[in-house]
Amino acid sequence: MEERRKNLWHIIVMVLLPIAWWTPAVFSSAREEPRFAGAATSPEELADRLLAALSAGDSTALHALRVSREQYLELIVPGTIEPGEPLRQVSMGTADLFWRQLDQKSRDFGDLLFERYGGKRYRRLSLSYTAPSKHYGGYQAVGETRIVASDETGAHHTIASGWIAVLDGGCKWIGFEWDD
């Protein structure tokens, strides 16, 4: 009988203790919240950065306003869930396919933004959205975005763009595509 207790104790120590030790580190809801590197602090600031990139004709600056591949795969895909649900598990191949499609559409729409609005100085007049915000378990999505801006001649333009992700006070475009 004593031998069985010792064996049971060894099982508890050798199996359950490491599980208990790892569980808080892996599954803790008190983990530090992620933040978008290089994110704007508000949708308005993000819109102003977009206008500056268009004015400068700077494609690199424009696309830096979007979530990166890593941010998309690690934050957006798993976090697109109802609040309170566990993070979404998607195969890397599927998630990467989603990213490649989004990235290509965003590059195409970015080219269209430069074609329509590139090279002029803009001042943002207002910012609006075509749909209510969507609250997901991992982030908040606002959009589609419409920026009303005046150019250096005083002409007003409504610049369409995609959805913005808000995470821990940081804002980045998910993609630049829009429906009109």
N, C-alpha and C positions, 0 to 999 in steps of 0.2 A: 504494500500500500504506500509506504514511504517513497519507494522508487517511482511510483506513478505520479506522486505529487511533485517530485523533483523534475520528472520529465515534463509535466504540465507547466511547471514554473519556467523551465528552459524554453518551452514553446512560446509562452507569453513574452518572455524577455527577447527571444531571438526573432519572433515574427511580429507580434503586436506592437512592441515598443518602437521599432523602426517605422511602422505604418503610422502610428500616432505622431511620431516626430516629423515625418514628411508631410502629413496632411495639412497642417496650418500653412506651411510654406507654399504648397502647391494650390490649395483650394481656398485659402483664406479670403473672406469677403472684405477684410481690412487691408488688402493690398494697396500699394500706392497707385493712384489712378494714372493712366497713361496720358500723355499730352503730345499734340502734334508738334514736331520740331519745325521751327520757322513759321508757326501759325500766327495769324493776325489775332488781335484781342477782341475783335467784333466783326460782324458782317460788313459794317460801314468801312472799317479800316481795310478789310479784304477787297471791297469794291474799289477803294481809292488806289490800292496797289495794282489792281487790274487796269484801271485807267492809266496809271503811270507806265505800266508795261506796254500798253497799246500806244501811248504817246511816244515812247522811246523806240518802238518797233522791236522790243526785246522778247523774243520767243522763250529764251531760257528763264527770264523773270516771270513771264506769264505762266509757264508750266510749273514753276516752283510754288505757285499758289494752290496747286492741286495736291491731294494726298499722294504720297509716293507709293510705289508698288508694295513696299514693306508695310506701310501704314494701312493700305487697303487690305492686304492679306491678313494682317495681325489684329486690326481694330475694326474695320468696316464690315468685312465679311462675317467674322464671328459675332460681332455686336449688332447685326441687323436681325434682332429678335424682339419679341414683346418684353417689356420690362418685367423682371423677375424670373424670366426663363433662363436656363443654362445657356452658355455660349454655344453658338452653332458650330457643329463639326462638319467641315466640308473638306473633301480630298484636295490635296495641293494641286493636282492636275486640273480639277474643275475650277478651283479658285483662281488659278493662274490663267485659265481660259477666260474667265470673267474679266480679269485685269487687262489682258491683252485687247479684248473687245472695247472695254471702257477707255483704255489708253489711246487706241487708234481713233475712236470717235472724238475724244477730247482734242487730239492733235488736229483732226480734220476741222472741228468747230473752232479751234484756236486759229487756224489758217483763215477761216472765214471771218473771224473777229478782226484780224489784221487787215484783211482785204477791205472790209467795210469801214473800219474805224482807226486803222493804224496811222501814225504819223501826225496826229493832231493833238493839241493840248486840250484836256478836259477838266471840268469842275463838276463834281457830283452834286446834283440837285436833290435827288431822292433815291430811295431804294425800296423796292416792293417785291412781293412774291406772288406767284400765280396759284399757290396752294397753301393750306395751313401747314405749320410745322408738324413733323412726324417724330414722336418720341420713341426711340428704340431702347433696348436694354443697354447698349454700349455707347450710344451717342444720340444727338438730336439732329435731324435733317431739316433744313429750311430751304425753300425754293419752290419752283424754279425762280431764279433771280432776275429782276428787271432793274437796271440802273438807268435813271434819267439823268443825263449830263448835258452840259452846254460846252460847245467847243469854242475855240478862240475867236470865231466870227459871231458868236452869240446864238448859233443854231442849236436847237435842242435835239437830242438823240435818245432813243430808248434802246439800250444795249441789253439784249437777252443773253442769259447764261444759265448754267445748270444749278444743281443742288449744292448747298453748303453743308458740311458736317461741322457740328459744334461739339467739342469734347474737352471737358475740364477747362473751360474758358478760352480754348483755342479754336480758331475757325480756318478751315481750308475748303476749297472746292472739291467735291467728290469727282466731278467731271464738268466739262464745259458744254455738253450737249443740251439742247433745249427743244421743246415742241412749239411750233407756231403754225 
